[in-house]
Amino acid sequence: MNTTDILAAERTYLAWLRTGLALMGFGFVVARFGLFLREIQLAQHLAPQAHSGLSLWFGTALVAMGVLMEIAATIRHLKLVRQLQSGEPFQLGASRTAIAVAVLLALTGLALCAYLIFVR
């Protein structure tokens, strides 16, 4: 077991935690964006919409994605540390978690773009 390897695993784990936390924070902002729009409508003396649109659903999905990322990162980190401590040989390949998050974020971004373009 190499201390450098353990510390590298720790830095990677903390990066995943920061990313998950950022997703949760961004999801909260997106979810509350509908409330912000309603407040602007009230300030302009317009009748507010009865619902917040899709922002609540997109925001909730981003928060859930952040939570799942935190769980997946913790499981992966614990497994890697166990392997490093036991001296088992292991191969690090492409992270399925990273690829899944990238694809989901790309799809969410496309959906948000469509929402901003087509919903007025």
N, C-alpha and C positions, 0 to 999 in steps of 0.2 A: 504494500500500500504506500503510495506516494502522497505526501502532504500537499504537494502542488496540485495533484489531481483532485483531491478532496476540496481544496479551495476553489478550483475552477468549477467544480460541480456546484459548489455553494453560490458562486457568482452567477452562474447560469440560472439556478433556481430562483435567486432573488430577482433576476431580470424577468423571468416568467411571472413572478408575483407582482412586480411593478406593472407589467403589461396587463395582467388580469384586473388589477386595481384601476388602471386607466380606462379599461373597457367598461368597468362598472360605473365609474364616474361619468364617462361620456354617455353611457346609456341613461343614467339619471337625468343628465341635461337634455337629452333628446326626448325622454319621456315627459319632461316638464315643459318642453317647447310649446306644446298645445296650450298649456295654461298661460304661458307668456303671451301667445297670440290673442287669447281671450282678454287678457288685461289690456293689451293695446287697443282692441276693439272697444272695450269699455271706455278707455281714455278718449277715444275718438267719437264717443257717443253713438256707436253702432251697436246693433243687437248682437250679442255674442252667440257663437255657435253652441249648440247643445252638447256636442262631443268634441274631443280633442283630436279627432282624426287618427291617423295611423302612427303619430309620434309616440303615443303610449305603448303601442305594440312593438315598434322598432326599438324603443328605449328599453323595454322589458326584455326583449330578445338579446340586446347587447349586455345588459346586466347578467342575464342567465349565462351568456357565453363567457363572461368574465369569471363567474363562479365556477363553471365547468373547467375553465383553464386553470384556475387555482387548484382544483382537485386533481386534475390530470398532471400538473406540474409536481405536486406533492408526491403522488404515486410514483412518477418517473424518477424523482430525486431520491426517494427512499430506496427504490430498487437499485439505482446506480451506486449509491453509497454502500449498500449491502454487498454488491458485486465487487466494489473496490476494496472493501475491508476483508472479504473472504479470499481475494486473490484470484477469483474466477476470471477466465478470459471472457471478454465481451466485445461485441462490435457495435460501434455507434454508426447508425445509418441516418437516413433522413427521418426527421421527427414527424411522425404521423400527426401529432397534436399541432405542430406548427403549420403543417400543410392544411389541416382541417380548419384551423383558425383563419389562415390566409384566404381560403376559398369562401368561408362563411362571411368574412369581412368584405370580400369583393362582392359577393351577392347582396349583402346588406347595403353596401355603397351604391350598387346599381339600382336597388329598389328605392333607396332614398333619392337618387337622382330622378328616377321616374316619378316619384311622388312630388318632388319640387317642380318638375316640368309640367306634369299633367293635372295636378290638383291646384286649383286657384281659389 
